[in-house]
Amino acid sequence: DIATGILALGGVARGLFAFGGVALGVVTFGGASVGALAAVGGLAVGTVAFGGAAAGWTAMGGGAAGTYACGGGAVGEFVVSATRRDPEAVAHFARLNLQGICDAGRRSRRAG
């Protein structure tokens, strides 16, 4: 099914707020999600993207690509990843209050 509207829910959803297997809109949540402002999903593309594979100006995910990227396999201009920790990226994620998620230098909670 295809849903269209301000709040769209469906297999393919298009709208201001879209929730579906494939979601397209301004703020989107779905398996494959493309959002102008924010996208959350297995594959997420948007200005701010969160997902297994994320691409956007600010991207967070297992695989993330963007100007500011955070993830296990992150690529971009400013990156927090398993192998790289740019101070500009750390400051950017701290401004967004995401430093708890995107700080590769944090100590383990189990460390004594």
Sequence and secondary structure as in RCSB ss.txt:
>XXXX:A:sequence
DIATGILALGGVARGLFAFGGVALGVVTFGGASVGALAAVGGLAVGTVAFGGAAAGWTAMGGGAAGTYACGGGAV
GEFVVSATRRDPEAVAHFARLNLQGICDAGRRSRRAG
>XXXX:A:secstr
 EEEEEEEEEEEEEEEEEEEEEEEEEEEEEEEEEEEEEEEEEEEEEEEEEEEEEESSEEEEEEEEEEEEESTEEE
EEEEESSS B HHHHHHHHHTT TTTS TT   TT  
